[in-house]
């Protein structure tokens, strides 16, 4: 008797969403259905650029890189 591998459907793609402000920035990874996978608030002035903040968030979230923002 041979065993067929069990395939699981791929996870829905991730989307990076951001609410960027002068005081604070909220970064969120969401699925297409709106479910939140990771979320973090940062003090905007603590970073030299939005790119630096996003890189930190993605590293800390330990999730696959989103294809869309």
N, CA, C and O atoms as a GROMACS GRO file, in nm:
protein
  276
    1UNK      N    1   0.086  -0.117   0.000
    1UNK     CA    2   0.000   0.000   0.000
    1UNK      C    3   0.090   0.123   0.000
    1UNK      O    4   0.174   0.139   0.088
    2UNK      N    5   0.072   0.209  -0.098
    2UNK     CA    6   0.154   0.330  -0.104
    2UNK      C    7   0.080   0.445  -0.038
    2UNK      O    8  -0.043   0.453  -0.040
    3UNK      N    9   0.158   0.532   0.018
    3UNK     CA   10   0.100   0.649   0.085
    3UNK      C   11   0.110   0.769  -0.007
    3UNK      O   12   0.217   0.799  -0.060
    4UNK      N   13   0.001   0.836  -0.024
    4UNK     CA   14  -0.001   0.959  -0.102
    4UNK      C   15   0.036   1.074  -0.010
    4UNK      O   16  -0.016   1.083   0.102
    5UNK      N   17   0.124   1.164  -0.054
    5UNK     CA   18   0.154   1.279   0.032
    5UNK      C   19   0.030   1.365   0.051
    5UNK      O   20  -0.048   1.388  -0.041
    6UNK      N   21   0.015   1.412   0.171
    6UNK     CA   22  -0.097   1.499   0.202
    6UNK      C   23  -0.057   1.640   0.164
    6UNK      O   24   0.044   1.693   0.212
    7UNK      N   25  -0.134   1.700   0.078
    7UNK     CA   26  -0.102   1.837   0.039
    7UNK      C   27  -0.194   1.933   0.113
    7UNK      O   28  -0.314   1.911   0.127
    8UNK      N   29  -0.135   2.038   0.159
    8UNK     CA   30  -0.213   2.141   0.226
    8UNK      C   31  -0.220   2.261   0.132
    8UNK      O   32  -0.123   2.291   0.063
    9UNK      N   33  -0.333   2.327   0.131
    9UNK     CA   34  -0.343   2.443   0.042
    9UNK      C   35  -0.243   2.551   0.083
    9UNK      O   36  -0.218   2.570   0.202
   10UNK      N   37  -0.187   2.620  -0.015
   10UNK     CA   38  -0.092   2.726   0.021
   10UNK      C   39  -0.162   2.838   0.098
   10UNK      O   40  -0.280   2.865   0.076
   11UNK      N   41  -0.089   2.900   0.185
   11UNK     CA   42  -0.144   3.012   0.262
   11UNK      C   43  -0.171   3.128   0.167
   11UNK      O   44  -0.100   3.149   0.069
   12UNK      N   45  -0.273   3.202   0.199
   12UNK     CA   46  -0.306   3.320   0.118
   12UNK      C   47  -0.190   3.419   0.123
   12UNK      O   48  -0.121   3.429   0.225
   13UNK      N   49  -0.168   3.490   0.015
   13UNK     CA   50  -0.056   3.586   0.011
   13UNK      C   51  -0.068   3.691   0.121
   13UNK      O   52  -0.178   3.726   0.166
   14UNK      N   53   0.046   3.740   0.163
   14UNK     CA   54   0.050   3.845   0.264
   14UNK      C   55   0.056   3.982   0.199
   14UNK      O   56   0.113   3.999   0.091
   15UNK      N   57  -0.004   4.077   0.267
   15UNK     CA   58  -0.003   4.217   0.224
   15UNK      C   59   0.052   4.299   0.340
   15UNK      O   60   0.010   4.281   0.454
   16UNK      N   61   0.144   4.389   0.309
   16UNK     CA   62   0.196   4.482   0.409
   16UNK      C   63   0.110   4.607   0.406
   16UNK      O   64   0.096   4.672   0.303
   17UNK      N   65   0.052   4.640   0.520
   17UNK     CA   66  -0.029   4.761   0.533
   17UNK      C   67   0.036   4.850   0.637
   17UNK      O   68   0.093   4.801   0.735
   18UNK      N   69   0.028   4.982   0.616
   18UNK     CA   70   0.094   5.075   0.708
   18UNK      C   71   0.007   5.199   0.730
   18UNK      O   72  -0.057   5.249   0.638
   19UNK      N   73   0.009   5.246   0.852
   19UNK     CA   74  -0.049   5.375   0.889
   19UNK      C   75   0.069   5.457   0.938
   19UNK      O   76   0.111   5.445   1.054
   20UNK      N   77   0.123   5.542   0.850
   20UNK     CA   78   0.247   5.613   0.878
   20UNK      C   79   0.215   5.754   0.925
   20UNK      O   80   0.142   5.828   0.859
   21UNK      N   81   0.270   5.790   1.039
   21UNK     CA   82   0.251   5.924   1.092
   21UNK      C   83   0.381   5.981   1.146
   21UNK      O   84   0.481   5.910   1.156
   22UNK      N   85   0.379   6.107   1.179
   22UNK     CA   86   0.497   6.173   1.232
   22UNK      C   87   0.534   6.128   1.371
   22UNK      O   88   0.651   6.136   1.410
   23UNK      N   89   0.437   6.080   1.447
   23UNK     CA   90   0.461   6.036   1.584
   23UNK      C   91   0.478   5.885   1.594
   23UNK      O   92   0.572   5.836   1.657
   24UNK      N   93   0.385   5.812   1.531
   24UNK     CA   94   0.391   5.666   1.537
   24UNK      C   95   0.353   5.608   1.403
   24UNK      O   96   0.285   5.671   1.322
   25UNK      N   97   0.398   5.485   1.381
   25UNK     CA   98   0.368   5.411   1.259
   25UNK      C   99   0.322   5.272   1.298
   25UNK      O  100   0.386   5.204   1.377
   26UNK      N  101   0.210   5.230   1.241
   26UNK     CA  102   0.157   5.096   1.264
   26UNK      C  103   0.180   5.015   1.137
   26UNK      O  104   0.131   5.051   1.030
   27UNK      N  105   0.253   4.905   1.149
   27UNK     CA  106   0.278   4.815   1.037
   27UNK      C  107   0.206   4.684   1.063
   27UNK      O  108   0.207   4.631   1.174
   28UNK      N  109   0.142   4.633   0.959
   28UNK     CA  110   0.062   4.512   0.972
   28UNK      C  111   0.083   4.422   0.851
   28UNK      O  112   0.089   4.469   0.738
   29UNK      N  113   0.094   4.292   0.877
   29UNK     CA  114   0.088   4.192   0.770
   29UNK      C  115  -0.049   4.128   0.779
   29UNK      O  116  -0.090   4.080   0.884
   30UNK      N  117  -0.121   4.128   0.666
   30UNK     CA  118  -0.256   4.074   0.660
   30UNK      C  119  -0.268   3.976   0.545
   30UNK      O  120  -0.191   3.979   0.449
   31UNK      N  121  -0.364   3.888   0.557
   31UNK     CA  122  -0.402   3.799   0.447
   31UNK      C  123  -0.509   3.871   0.364
   31UNK      O  124  -0.564   3.973   0.406
   32UNK      N  125  -0.537   3.818   0.246
   32UNK     CA  126  -0.637   3.880   0.159
   32UNK      C  127  -0.775   3.886   0.223
   32UNK      O  128  -0.855   3.973   0.190
   33UNK      N  129  -0.803   3.794   0.316
   33UNK     CA  130  -0.933   3.795   0.383
   33UNK      C  131  -0.938   3.899   0.496
   33UNK      O  132  -1.041   3.914   0.562
   34UNK      N  133  -0.827   3.972   0.518
   34UNK     CA  134  -0.824   4.076   0.620
   34UNK      C  135  -0.769   4.030   0.754
   34UNK      O  136  -0.747   4.111   0.843
   35UNK      N  137  -0.746   3.900   0.770
   35UNK     CA  138  -0.694   3.851   0.898
   35UNK      C  139  -0.552   3.902   0.921
   35UNK      O  140  -0.470   3.906   0.829
   36UNK      N  141  -0.526   3.940   1.044
   36UNK     CA  142  -0.396   3.996   1.082
   36UNK      C  143  -0.300   3.883   1.118
   36UNK      O  144  -0.333   3.798   1.201
   37UNK      N  145  -0.183   3.882   1.056
   37UNK     CA  146  -0.080   3.782   1.082
   37UNK      C  147   0.023   3.837   1.179
   37UNK      O  148   0.070   3.765   1.268
   38UNK      N  149   0.059   3.963   1.162
   38UNK     CA  150   0.156   4.030   1.250
   38UNK      C  151   0.126   4.178   1.250
   38UNK      O  152   0.082   4.234   1.150
   39UNK      N  153   0.150   4.241   1.365
   39UNK     CA  154   0.124   4.384   1.378
   39UNK      C  155   0.219   4.442   1.481
   39UNK      O  156   0.244   4.382   1.585
   40UNK      N  157   0.271   4.560   1.451
   40UNK     CA  158   0.363   4.625   1.544
   40UNK      C  159   0.354   4.776   1.527
   40UNK      O  160   0.344   4.827   1.415
   41UNK      N  161   0.360   4.846   1.638
   41UNK     CA  162   0.361   4.993   1.637
   41UNK      C  163   0.502   5.039   1.670
   41UNK      O  164   0.566   4.986   1.762
   42UNK      N  165   0.550   5.138   1.596
   42UNK     CA  166   0.684   5.193   1.617
   42UNK      C  167   0.676   5.344   1.635
   42UNK      O  168   0.586   5.409   1.584
   43UNK      N  169   0.771   5.397   1.709
   43UNK     CA  170   0.788   5.543   1.720
   43UNK      C  171   0.856   5.587   1.591
   43UNK      O  172   0.969   5.547   1.564
   44UNK      N  173   0.790   5.670   1.513
   44UNK     CA  174   0.841   5.708   1.382
   44UNK      C  175   0.979   5.773   1.388
   44UNK      O  176   1.065   5.744   1.305
   45UNK      N  177   1.001   5.859   1.485
   45UNK     CA  178   1.127   5.933   1.494
   45UNK      C  179   1.244   5.845   1.538
   45UNK      O  180   1.359   5.890   1.534
   46UNK      N  181   1.217   5.722   1.580
   46UNK     CA  182   1.324   5.631   1.622
   46UNK      C  183   1.397   5.569   1.502
   46UNK      O  184   1.498   5.501   1.520
   47UNK      N  185   1.347   5.591   1.382
   47UNK     CA  186   1.404   5.533   1.261
   47UNK      C  187   1.445   5.643   1.164
   47UNK      O  188   1.381   5.748   1.155
   48UNK      N  189   1.553   5.617   1.092
   48UNK     CA  190   1.600   5.717   0.995
   48UNK      C  191   1.521   5.715   0.865
   48UNK      O  192   1.528   5.809   0.786
   49UNK      N  193   1.444   5.606   0.842
   49UNK     CA  194   1.362   5.599   0.721
   49UNK      C  195   1.251   5.496   0.739
   49UNK      O  196   1.258   5.409   0.826
   50UNK      N  197   1.149   5.506   0.656
   50UNK     CA  198   1.041   5.408   0.657
   50UNK      C  199   1.096   5.272   0.614
   50UNK      O  200   1.054   5.169   0.667
   51UNK      N  201   1.188   5.271   0.520
   51UNK     CA  202   1.247   5.146   0.474
   51UNK      C  203   1.314   5.070   0.590
   51UNK      O  204   1.298   4.949   0.602
   52UNK      N  205   1.388   5.142   0.672
   52UNK     CA  206   1.455   5.080   0.788
   52UNK      C  207   1.352   5.021   0.883
   52UNK      O  208   1.371   4.911   0.936
   53UNK      N  209   1.244   5.092   0.905
   53UNK     CA  210   1.138   5.045   0.994
   53UNK      C  211   1.071   4.920   0.938
   53UNK      O  212   1.046   4.825   1.012
   54UNK      N  213   1.042   4.920   0.810
   54UNK     CA  214   0.977   4.805   0.747
   54UNK      C  215   1.068   4.682   0.752
   54UNK      O  216   1.023   4.571   0.779
   55UNK      N  217   1.197   4.703   0.726
   55UNK     CA  218   1.291   4.590   0.734
   55UNK      C  219   1.291   4.529   0.875
   55UNK      O  220   1.287   4.407   0.889
   56UNK      N  221   1.294   4.613   0.976
   56UNK     CA  222   1.292   4.564   1.115
   56UNK      C  223   1.164   4.486   1.141
   56UNK      O  224   1.168   4.376   1.197
   57UNK      N  225   1.052   4.542   1.100
   57UNK     CA  226   0.923   4.476   1.120
   57UNK      C  227   0.920   4.338   1.054
   57UNK      O  228   0.878   4.240   1.116
   58UNK      N  229   0.965   4.329   0.929
   58UNK     CA  230   0.964   4.202   0.859
   58UNK      C  231   1.056   4.100   0.925
   58UNK      O  232   1.022   3.981   0.932
   59UNK      N  233   1.170   4.144   0.974
   59UNK     CA  234   1.260   4.054   1.046
   59UNK      C  235   1.196   4.004   1.175
   59UNK      O  236   1.203   3.885   1.205
   60UNK      N  237   1.135   4.094   1.251
   60UNK     CA  238   1.074   4.058   1.378
   60UNK      C  239   0.950   3.971   1.360
   60UNK      O  240   0.920   3.887   1.446
   61UNK      N  241   0.878   3.989   1.251
   61UNK     CA  242   0.754   3.913   1.230
   61UNK      C  243   0.781   3.766   1.197
   61UNK      O  244   0.694   3.681   1.219
   62UNK      N  245   0.900   3.737   1.145
   62UNK     CA  246   0.936   3.600   1.107
   62UNK      C  247   0.834   3.537   1.012
   62UNK      O  248   0.808   3.417   1.020
   63UNK      N  249   0.778   3.618   0.924
   63UNK     CA  250   0.682   3.573   0.824
   63UNK      C  251   0.746   3.582   0.686
   63UNK      O  252   0.846   3.653   0.668
   64UNK      N  253   0.690   3.512   0.588
   64UNK     CA  254   0.739   3.529   0.450
   64UNK      C  255   0.725   3.674   0.406
   64UNK      O  256   0.638   3.747   0.455
   65UNK      N  257   0.809   3.715   0.316
   65UNK     CA  258   0.801   3.853   0.264
   65UNK      C  259   0.672   3.872   0.184
   65UNK      O  260   0.636   3.788   0.102
   66UNK      N  261   0.603   3.982   0.209
   66UNK     CA  262   0.481   4.008   0.130
   66UNK      C  263   0.519   4.051  -0.010
   66UNK      O  264   0.626   4.107  -0.033
   67UNK      N  265   0.431   4.026  -0.105
   67UNK     CA  266   0.452   4.067  -0.243
   67UNK      C  267   0.384   4.200  -0.272
   67UNK      O  268   0.414   4.265  -0.372
   68UNK      N  269   0.293   4.239  -0.185
   68UNK     CA  270   0.215   4.361  -0.208
   68UNK      C  271   0.214   4.447  -0.082
   68UNK      O  272   0.226   4.398   0.030
   69UNK      N  273   0.198   4.576  -0.105
   69UNK     CA  274   0.189   4.670   0.007
   69UNK      C  275   0.077   4.768  -0.022
   69UNK      O  276   0.050   4.857   0.059
   0.00000   0.00000   0.00000
